[in-house]
Amino acid sequence: MKIDFHVHITPPQIIKDWQKYAKKEKYFSLLSKNPHNKYAGSKDIIAALDESGFDRAVIFGFAFKDQGLCRLVNDYVIEEIGRHPGRLTGFISVSPNARGAEKEIDRCFAAGLRGVGELYPDGQGFNIENEKETRAVTGACIERGIPLILHVNEPVGHYYIGKNDIPLKKTEQFVNNSRNLKIILAHWGGGLLFYETMKEIKDKFRDVYYDTAVTPFLYDSRIYRAAKALGLCGKILFGSDFPLLPPSNYLPALEESGLSPEEKQLILGANAEKLLKI
């Protein structure tokens, strides 16, 4: 099975009138005004999966700061996984500092959603190294045995819209504060995977995974060989960040990577199957 672990879905009412929601949400406004920004509904996602030869996608709505808007996107995710149970797995959008965050996780988990994220520390205005600001969400995930996706980006290189200025040290502290939680650090963890050559990081990060979202914009095929050299093929999850990029854009570099068929399959789906227990 091939699984795209990082796919954004947007309710039709937000797509139709995004300017209204952008007035309320600074980070959403920033990304929505980006000329490269795109929106996708479930039909778009299913079509992209079929075109790229993928079987399933992990979908989640935009991580708004306002918990009411998170609930709106969660309702749409719940509706669409009900329509496409064999193709879509839903994750929960939640605002960590908002009242009722844990209650929303409980509601969505009962409705069939199987993870939390993608969380945006800058956009949602929470401090990832402050356990008081994250424990309600991380604790709820641990209690229910579900993973969490955290947005992380590389601290070097060119600027792009949506690039957060959060030191990797803070992400390390978030992991320290969230023991026994399965964490997916998006976008190759901003390079944190390379520090797993340090024994102390390897030990702390035993429950940490990394997804490949936006690889074509940032890295060449050597990133996959680097993951193999680090012994991390069992912790890499294929993620496209669709609709920003279709899954098919990632496949040439993966083919050029020199990984074995078994190692490619770990990244393309086997790791996700194990993590999602499907």
C-alpha positions in Angstrom: 0.0 0.0 0.0 1.2 3.5 -0.9 0.2 6.3 1.6 0.6 10.0 1.3 0.9 11.1 5.0 0.7 14.9 4.5 -2.3 16.2 2.5 -4.3 19.4 3.2 -8.0 19.5 2.6 -10.2 22.7 2.7 -14.0 22.9 3.2 -15.8 24.3 0.2 -17.2 27.3 2.1 -13.6 28.4 3.0 -12.4 27.9 -0.6 -15.3 30.0 -1.8 -14.8 32.9 0.6 -11.3 32.6 1.8 -10.9 36.3 2.1 -13.4 36.5 4.9 -11.5 33.9 6.9 -8.2 35.5 6.1 -9.3 38.7 7.8 -9.6 36.8 11.1 -6.5 34.7 10.8 -3.1 36.4 10.1 -1.2 33.2 9.3 -4.0 31.9 7.0 -4.0 35.2 5.3 -0.2 35.1 4.7 -0.4 31.7 3.1 -3.6 32.3 1.2 -2.2 35.4 -0.5 0.8 33.4 -1.7 0.6 33.0 -5.5 1.6 29.3 -5.1 -1.2 28.6 -2.7 -3.8 26.0 -3.7 -6.9 24.5 -2.2 -8.2 21.0 -2.5 -11.4 19.1 -1.7 -11.7 15.3 -1.4 -12.3 14.9 -5.2 -9.1 16.6 -5.9 -7.2 14.5 -3.4 -8.6 11.2 -4.8 -7.7 12.3 -8.3 -4.1 13.1 -7.3 -3.8 9.7 -5.5 -5.1 7.9 -8.6 -2.8 9.8 -10.9 0.2 9.1 -8.8 -0.6 5.4 -8.0 -1.3 6.0 -4.3 -3.9 4.1 -2.3 -4.6 6.4 0.7 -4.0 9.9 2.0 -3.8 11.2 5.6 -5.8 14.5 5.4 -6.2 17.4 7.7 -7.6 20.9 7.5 -5.7 24.2 8.1 -4.5 24.7 11.7 -6.4 27.9 12.6 -5.7 29.8 15.8 -9.4 30.0 16.4 -10.8 26.8 17.8 -14.2 27.3 16.1 -12.5 27.3 12.7 -10.6 24.2 13.6 -13.9 22.5 14.5 -15.3 23.6 11.1 -12.5 21.9 9.2 -12.7 18.9 11.4 -16.4 18.5 10.6 -15.4 18.4 6.9 -12.7 15.9 7.4 -15.1 13.6 9.4 -17.6 13.9 6.5 -15.1 13.1 3.8 -13.5 10.1 5.5 -17.0 8.7 5.9 -17.5 9.1 2.1 -14.1 7.5 1.3 -13.2 5.2 4.2 -10.8 3.1 2.0 -8.9 6.1 0.7 -8.8 8.8 3.4 -7.6 8.8 7.0 -8.3 12.0 8.9 -6.3 14.0 11.4 -7.6 16.6 13.9 -7.0 20.3 13.6 -6.7 21.9 17.0 -5.5 25.1 18.6 -3.3 24.1 21.6 -3.9 27.2 23.7 -7.6 27.4 23.0 -10.2 26.4 25.6 -11.8 23.0 24.7 -8.8 21.7 22.7 -8.8 18.3 24.5 -12.6 18.1 24.2 -12.3 18.6 20.4 -9.7 15.8 20.2 -12.1 13.5 22.1 -15.0 14.4 19.8 -13.0 13.8 16.6 -11.4 10.7 17.8 -14.8 9.2 18.6 -15.8 10.2 15.0 -12.9 8.2 13.6 -10.0 10.6 13.2 -6.7 9.0 14.0 -4.2 11.7 14.8 -3.6 15.4 15.5 -2.0 18.0 13.2 -0.4 19.6 11.4 0.2 22.0 14.2 1.8 25.4 13.3 3.6 27.0 16.3 4.0 30.4 14.8 0.6 30.6 13.1 -1.3 29.3 16.1 0.7 31.3 18.6 1.9 28.7 21.1 5.4 28.0 22.5 6.4 24.5 21.7 9.0 24.3 24.4 6.5 25.3 27.1 4.9 22.2 28.4 2.0 24.2 30.0 1.0 25.3 26.5 1.3 21.9 24.9 0.4 19.3 27.5 -3.4 19.4 27.0 -2.9 18.3 23.3 0.0 16.0 23.7 -1.5 14.3 26.8 -4.7 13.7 24.9 -2.8 12.1 22.1 -0.8 9.9 24.4 -4.0 8.8 26.3 -5.7 7.8 23.0 -2.6 6.3 21.4 -2.6 8.6 18.4 0.3 10.5 16.6 0.8 14.2 16.2 2.3 16.1 13.2 4.3 19.2 13.9 5.3 21.8 11.3 9.1 22.2 11.4 11.3 23.9 8.8 15.0 24.2 8.1 16.8 27.1 9.9 19.0 27.9 6.9 18.6 28.7 3.2 16.1 31.0 1.4 13.0 32.5 2.9 9.6 31.5 1.7 6.1 32.3 2.9 5.2 30.2 5.9 8.8 29.6 7.0 8.9 29.7 10.8 11.7 31.2 12.8 11.7 28.6 15.5 15.1 27.2 16.7 15.5 23.4 16.4 16.4 23.4 20.1 12.8 24.2 20.9 11.6 21.3 18.8 14.0 19.1 20.7 12.4 20.4 24.0 8.9 19.6 22.6 10.0 16.0 22.1 11.5 15.9 25.6 8.2 17.1 27.0 6.2 14.6 25.1 7.6 11.2 25.9 5.6 8.2 24.7 4.0 10.3 22.0 4.4 9.3 18.4 5.5 12.6 16.7 5.9 13.3 13.0 8.2 16.2 12.3 7.1 17.6 9.0 9.5 18.6 6.2 12.3 16.3 7.3 12.2 17.8 10.8 14.0 20.9 9.5 17.2 18.8 9.4 16.8 17.4 12.9 17.1 13.8 11.6 20.8 14.4 11.0 21.3 14.8 14.8 20.2 11.3 15.3 23.9 10.4 14.9 24.1 11.8 18.5 23.3 9.0 20.9 21.4 11.4 23.2 19.1 12.6 20.4 18.6 9.1 19.0 17.5 7.9 22.4 15.1 10.9 22.9 13.8 10.6 19.4 12.9 6.9 19.5 9.2 7.8 18.9 9.9 10.5 16.3 9.2 10.2 12.6 9.9 12.5 9.7 7.9 13.3 6.6 9.1 14.2 3.1 6.8 17.2 2.5 8.2 19.8 0.1 11.3 17.8 -0.7 11.4 18.9 -4.4 11.6 22.6 -3.3 14.4 22.0 -0.8 16.5 18.8 -1.4 17.8 16.6 -4.1 17.7 12.8 -4.1 20.7 12.5 -1.8 18.4 13.3 1.1 17.0 9.7 0.8 20.5 8.2 0.8 21.4 10.3 3.8 18.3 8.9 5.7 19.5 5.4 4.7 23.0 6.0 5.9 21.6 7.2 9.2 19.6 4.0 9.5 16.3 5.9 9.5 14.4 4.4 6.5 12.0 2.9 9.1 11.1 6.4 10.4 10.5 8.3 7.1 6.9 8.8 5.9 6.1 9.9 2.4 4.2 13.2 2.4 3.5 15.5 -0.5 2.0 18.6 1.0 -0.7 18.3 -1.7 -2.2 20.5 -3.1 1.0 22.5 -3.0 2.7 19.6 -4.9 1.2 16.3 -6.3 2.7 13.0 -5.0 4.0 12.2 -8.5 6.5 15.1 -8.3 8.4 13.2 -5.6 8.8 9.8 -7.4 11.7 10.6 -9.8 14.0 11.6 -6.9 13.0 8.6 -4.9 13.8 6.4 -7.9 17.2 8.0 -8.3 18.0 7.6 -4.6 19.6 4.2 -4.8 17.3 2.8 -2.1 16.3 -0.9 -2.4 12.7 -1.7 -3.3 12.2 -2.7 0.4 13.5 0.6 1.7 11.4 2.5 -0.8 8.3 0.6 0.3 9.0 1.5 3.9 8.9 5.2 3.0 6.0 4.9 0.6 3.6 3.1 2.9 4.8 0.4 5.2 6.0 2.8 7.9 2.6 4.6 7.7 0.6 1.4 7.9 2.5 0.4 11.1 2.1 3.9 12.7 -1.6 4.1 11.8 -2.3 0.4 12.6 -4.0 -0.3 9.3 
